[in-house]
Amino acid sequence: MQKCFACYHSSGFGTYFSCQGRPSDNPLIVHAPDFESARKLVCMATDTIENDVGLLAKAFWPGPLTIILPSNSPISPLVTAGLDTVGIRVPDHPIAHALLVSCGVPIAAPSANLSGKPSPTSAVHVLSDLDGRIAGVLDGGSTGV
């Protein structure tokens, strides 16, 4: 069974929540490098994967679609907010994808903004929200979405 980065480093998630003013009952999204990696994190019948969720994922992944399914992985309750489901996404940004591929495991992460504000689409947006709360920003250009 594939394990999520969050399972090994759950103590770091307090930083996510405090930097963003994010409530602990707001789950994080688990980012995976590809459909097969994402599939290992959830509990689904094979026909559901191939027919329903599989068709949706193959149509929109990689991309800005989060699919929420029952978890089949020992993901930290800090990531899932104690729920038995997990939100999975396969990002299409080349830097995010390269990071996920190099790590070799899915990574749980929030959007880079103060809780309740719109998700940022550029490093400038991130800094306007989180300057002084975070160590830095990796500027990969505008996300477009």
N, C-alpha and C positions, 0 to 999 in steps of 0.2 A: 504494500500500500504506500502510495506517495504521501509524504508529509509536507505540510505547508510551513514556510519560513516562520510564520506567526507562532507555531507550536513551540519552536525552539527559543524564541526571543520575546515572549509575551510581556516581559517586564518593560520593554521599550514602548509599548502601546500607551502607557500613561502619558508619555510625552506628546504623542499625537493628540490625545484628548485635551490636554492642558493647553497646548499651543493654539488649538482651534477653538477652545471654549466649547468643545463637542461633548454632549451628554453621553454617558457610558451606555445608555440604552439605544444608541444609534450605531448599528453594525457597520463594519468596514467591508470593503469589497476585496475579494481575493482575485488577483490578476494572475493569469496563466499564460504561458507562451503559445499554447495551441489547444485545439479541441481535445486531443487525447489526454493531455495533462489535466485539463479542466474536468474531463469525464471521470477521472480517478478520484476526484474529491467529492463526488455526489453519489447518492443512492438512487438508481433508476433501473427499471427493467430494460432489457436490451431493446425491445420493440419501441419503448418510449424514446430511448436515445436515438435510434435510427429513424423513427418516424416523426415525432413531434418536436422534441428539443433539438435533435440532430439537424432537422431541416432548417429550423430557426437559426441555430448557431452557424450552420454552413452558409446561410444567406447573409448574415450580418457580422460574423467574426472573420478576421479581426475587425474590430470596430467598436463604437461607443454603445454597446448593448450589454446590460447586466442581466443575467438569468439567475433567478432565485430558485433553488432546489433543496431537497433534504440532504444534509451533510452525511458523508460516508468517511469522514476523516477526523483525526484528533485535532481539529482546529481550536485554538484557544477561545474560551468563552468571551474573552475581551474583544475578539474579532467579531463573533456572531451575536454579541450582546445577550448571550445565554440562550439564544434560539436554537432550534434543531435544524435550521436551514442556513444556507450560505449563499451569498451573492457572488457569482463568478463572471469575470470579464476577460476577454482576450483582446488587449489593446492593439491598435494598428500603428501607433507612433513608433518610428524606427528605433529611437533611443530606449523607450520603454520595452519594446520587444527584445532588443539586444541585451538589456539588463536581465530580463527574465530568462532568456536562453543561457546567458553566462552563469547565472545563479543556479540553474538547473532545478529550481523548485518554484512553486507559486509564491507570490508575495502579497500579503495583505497590506492595503494602504488606503488612506482617505484621499479625498480631493484636497488640493493645497489652498484652502481658504478658511476664513473664520466661519464657524458653524452658522448656518442660516443664510449665508450670503451666496450669490451665484458662483458656480464653479469657474475658476479662472481659465483663460485660454492662452495666456502668455506669462512670461516671467515677470513682466511689469505688474500684471494683476496680482500675482502671488506676493510680490514684495510690498505692494500697496496694502495688502491685508495682513501679512505676517512678518513684516520687517521688524527686527528686534526680538522676535519670538523663535526664529529658526536660524540655523548656522549659515545657510546659503541656499542658492537655487541653481539647479542645472538647467541652463537655458537651451532648450532644443528647438526653439522657434515656436510659432503659434500652433496650437492644436487644431484650429479650425472649427471645433465644436465646443 
